């Protein structure tokens, strides 16, 4: 059967057959930018891509050759639903750098940490359940929560991360309304999109609030090892064994392997493995074997140091350009990770302004992408991880031209159209 068309647009004949949750699927504002930012003349400050050019390709070649010579048939075979035992043990050592003591039995390898978050959401979320999340929050997580028809309740953050007082107020209010809160989701270190880190003094308070109210905590930590000068506080999971910890090799190695991991309490871990087996049978043994060999043979901590230097240089370039071209705008000053979070002058809508920016050959991500309710119009995210320092400065200069023009137009309008 072929699709009929209406006025040149494909008409979906199966529209009435989809599950209700399928109607919540939509192209994210980040993904929608990909076609535009792939144009070489556009300086993309949009997508959060790591700078993989800083990873010597011979390290990957060596890992491949050793994996195939030592593990051979095993590397191209199915793995167990929980993932490769050797790699899980190496992940345990990796998490120890952030104060986490764990057993290999409680670690589950996944197809990227995004997959882990999707599996956990599938285990816990029914329609209209509440997910507490930072405001702003990671766009990929928002997409998953929407897919499971959850209500996303954003909790206010500031330069020290999630505010415990705001969290307490939200929990009290939602419980009084009879709402069912399933978990708190947060990126505590160099958060996407804000770049802020949850202060050590707040971590215990937040865990205590969630513990007292029976709320599960999901700690998503892809950036924690990418600090610039000062190591971040120990992980939330190191303070409470009931925290579910999500990790990834996408930022500290390369995203193309699509390997992440989840550390979960035993009961949840068992269901997580079953959910993974139902969804994909098992994570890629080839990718796991490659990463395991890389961790065995390469100076991976030295390579993370290299990445830190690369991103520190780019962060400095971005902040210098902001100070030069947009000195009046408020921006975060991250101590690691990939992102600046910028507040626009009153009256400027970051989503409406984006086509004008692309016309000026620069792209960013509108703030609305990072809120489940579509707010954040006065915010935008700049990602400095991938462009060269020189291109970052060019991009921010172009962005400044667009913002300054919009500000002048608003001023002119406010004066009744007369200069």
N, C-alpha and C positions, 0 to 999 in steps of 0.2 A: 504494500500500500504506500502510495506517495503522498507527501504533504501537499495540501492545497495551499494556495497563496491568496493573500488579500492585500491589494494595493502594493504589490511588490515585496511584502514582508512575509516571511514564513509563518504559517499559522500552525500551532501545535495541536494536532488532533487528539492528543492524549491528555490534554489539560485537565480534564475532569477525572482522570484515572490516577494522578499522582497522589502519594501520601500527603497529608496536610503539611508536614514539615518541609516537603520539597518546595513549597511556595515561598519559603523564607530564603531560598538560595538566590544569591545575586552576585554579580561581579564586584569584588572589593575595589575601593578607590585606588588601592595600590596596584592591583593587577591591571586595572583599566589603563594605567599609565604606561605599561610595558611597551606597547606598540609605538607610543610617541617617543619615549626616552631611548629607544633603540636607534633612533636617528643620530648619526655621529656628530651632527652640528649642535645637538641639544646637550647642555650640561645637566645631567641628572643628579639632583640632590634628593631624589625620591626613594627609590627602593633600597632596602637595607642589605646590600650585597657585600660580603667580605672581600677584601683585596687579596684574591687567591694568587695573584702574580708574585706575592711575597713568599709563597711556598715553593721552594726549589723542586722542580719537577722530577729531578733524579731521586728524591726521597720516595716519591710515589712509584717510580719505576722499580726501585730496589725492593720496596714493599711487595709489589706485584710479583717480581721474580722469586723472592724468597717464599712468598705465600704459595705459589704454584709448585715450587720445588720441594717444599717441606710438608705441605698439607694437601697439595694436588687435588685428588678426587673429592676430598672433604670440602674444599673451598668452593666447589661448583655443585654441591649437593644441597638438599634441603637441610635446614637446621631444626633444632627443637623450637617449640613455640615460645620458650622463654629466652632463647638466644644462646650464643656460644659461651660455654662455661669459662674458657680462658679469657675472653674479652670482658665478661662480667667481673672476673677477678681484677682485671686491669682497671676497670671502671671504679671498683671499690677503692683502689689505690688513688685514683684521680680525685674522687670525692673527699678522700682524707685530707687533701690540701685545703679544704674548706671546713675542716673540723668534723666531718661526718664519719661515724663508725658504723659499719654495715656488714651484712653477710651477703655473699654471692647469691644465696637462695632468695633474697628479697629484691634482687635486681632483675628487671625485664628489659631486654633490648627491643627497640621499636624502629620503625621506618621514619626516623626523625622525631624530635620531641613533639612536633605538631601531631603526629600520629598517636603518641602517648596521651596527649591532651584530649584528642577525639575519643579514644577508647575509654578514658576515665569519665568523660562527659556522658558517653553512652551507658556506662554502668550506673550513673547516679541521677541523671536529669530526666524528670518527667515534665510534661508541658506545664508551664507557669511556675515551676520551681524557681527559686531566687539564687542567682550567682552574685556574690559581692565581688567587686573588682575595682582596682584603682581607677580614678578619673584624672587623666586619660588612661586607656589600657590598650594592650596589643591587639591590632586589627585581626590577626589570624584567630585569636581566642574568641573575639566578638563574633566572628563568622560561625565558629563551632557552636557557641552558646545559642545563637539565633537559630541555627539548624535544628537544635533540640528543643526549640520553642521555650527556652528559659527566659525569665525576666532578669535583665542585667541591671543591677543597682550599683552605680558608681559611687565610690567613697572618695572624698576630697583628699588631695595630696598637696604637699608644698615642697620646699627645697630639702626637707628631711624625709620625704616619702609619704607613705600612707599615714594619715592622722588618727591615732588611737581614739581620740574624743569623737571624731566624725564616725568612726567605725562603731563605737558604742551607741551613738545616737541612731545610726541606721539599723543596727540589730534590734534595739528597743522598739523603734517605730514599726519595723516590718513584723516583728512578733506580735505587737499589739493589733496589727491588721490581720493576724492569722495566717501570714505567709510562711511558707516552708523554705528555709534557707539551707541549701545543700553544701555550699563550700565558699571559701574566700580564695580567689585567684589573684596572685600578684607576682610581679617580676621585681624582686627586691634590689637587684644590683644593676645600676646603669639602665634603668627601665626603658623599654620601648613603649611609647615614643619620647618620654620626657627626659631621659638621661640621668634622672636623679637616683640616689641610693638610699634605701631605708636605713635610717640612723640606728646604731646599735642600741641606744636607750629605748627605742620604740619597739624593738623586735619582741622582747619578753612580754610587753604589755599587750601586743596584738595576739600573740599566742595564748596568753592567759584569757583574754576576752573570748577567743574562739573555743578554747577548752571548756570554759564555764557554760557556754551556750550550745555545746555539742555541734560545732561547725568545723568541718574538715578544712584543712589548709592545703592549697596547691601552690608549691613554690617552683616557679619556672625560672631557671638560671642559666641561660645560654651565654651570658656575657661576663660572669663573675671573675674569670681568670684574666680578663682583658682590662685590668686596672692600669693606670698610667704611672702613678708614683706610690700610692698607698694601697696595701691589700685591704679588701673589703672585710667587714665583720663576718664571723663564722655564719654558716648557713642556718636558716631557721630549722632545718631538719636536724642539725647537730644539737638543738635545744629541746626537741620534742620528736619522739619516734613515731607519732601519729601524723606527722606531716608527710604528704606525698611530694617527692622531689623529682623534677623533670630536668634532664640534662641533654646536651647535644654536642656532637663533633662538628656541627656546621660552621661555627664561628672560630673554633680553635684549631681546626684542620681544614676541611672543605665541605661545602654543602652538598656537592654532587654525590657523595657516598650515601646520603640519606640514612644516617645512623644516629639514633638517640637512645635514651634510656630512662627508665622510671624506677625509683626506689620507693617501695610502698610497704605498709604494714602487711604481715603474712596473709590475713584473710582477703584483703583487697588484691594483693599480688596474685593469689590463686585465681580470682575472677578475671583479673587482667590478662593472664595467660590464656584462659578459656576464650575471652573476647577476641584476643589477637588471633588465635587459631581459627575462630569462626570467620574472622574478617579476611585474613591473608595467609592462613596456615602457619607462616613463620617469617621472620625478618630475613633479609638477604644474607646468606652465609658468605657469599663472595665479598660483599662490602665489609662484613664483620671481620673476615679473615685478613683483608687488606689493612684495616685499621689496627688490628691486633699486632700484625707484623710491624707496622709503622711504630707503634708504641714500644715494641721490643727492640727495634734496631736504630731508630732515629733519636736525636737529641730533641725530643718533642717539647720539653720545657724551655730549651733554648729557642725553639721556633716560636713558641708563644711569646717569649720576650721580644722577638723580632716583630711580631704582629703588634705588640704593645707600642713599640717605637713608631711603627707605621701609622697607627691610629692616633697616637699622641701628636705627631706632626700634622696630621690632617685636622684634628680638633683645634690645634693652635692656629692653623691657617683660617679655619672657619670663624673663630672668635675674633681674630685680627681683622678679618674682612667685615664682620658685623660691627666692630668698633669704628671702622673707617667709613663704611657706607650706610649703616643703619644704627647710628649711635644711640638714638632715642628709644629703640625697641628693647623690650625686656626679653632676655634669653637665659636658658639654663647654662650652667658651667659644669659639664660632666667631668667626673674623675676617672672615666673609663667608658668603654662601649663605643657606640656609633652615632649618637643622636644629639641634636639641639632642638629644644622646644621653644618656639618663638610666639610672643603675643603681639598681634597687629594693632595699629591705631584704631580707635573706636570708629565703627561704621564700615570697616573693610571686611568683606567676607572671603575667607581663603579659598573656598570652593568656587565661588563665582569668579574670583580673580585668576584661577589657574589657567584657563584658556589664553588670557592675556600674557601670562608668564611664558607659556609654551611658545606663543608667537614671538616672544623676545628670546627664545632659545634657552630657557631654563625651566626645570621642573622640580616640584616639591610635592609633599603629601599634605592635603588639607586636613585640618584638625578634626573635621567631622568624621573622618575614617576611624577615629579612636574612641568614639563614644557610641554606645548602643542606642541612644536616643537621638542621634543626629546633631547634638550640640557641638560646640567647639569651633564655631564659625570664625572666631577671632584668633584662632591658633593655627600654626602650621609646623610641620616637622621637616627639619633638614637632616639628611643623612650624609655624613662626611667620610664614610669608610672607603668608598670606591674611587671617586675622582682623584686626580692628582691635586696637590696643594695649589698649583697654579690655576687649575680649572675650578676648584672650589672658590677661589677669589673672583674669578671671572663670573661664575654663576651667581654669587651673592651680589656682585655689582649689578648684574642684569636684573636680579630680583629687586634690588633697591630702586632701580629706575621705574619698575612697575609699581611698587608700593608708593613711591614718592608721587608718581603721576596720579594714582588713586587718591592720595591724601589731598593733592591740589584740587582735584575735581570735587571732592567732598567739601573742601573749604569754600570753593567757588559757589557750590550749590547752597551752602549754609548762608552765604552773603546775598542770596537772591539772584545768583547768576551774574553778578557784577564783580569784577576784580577791583 
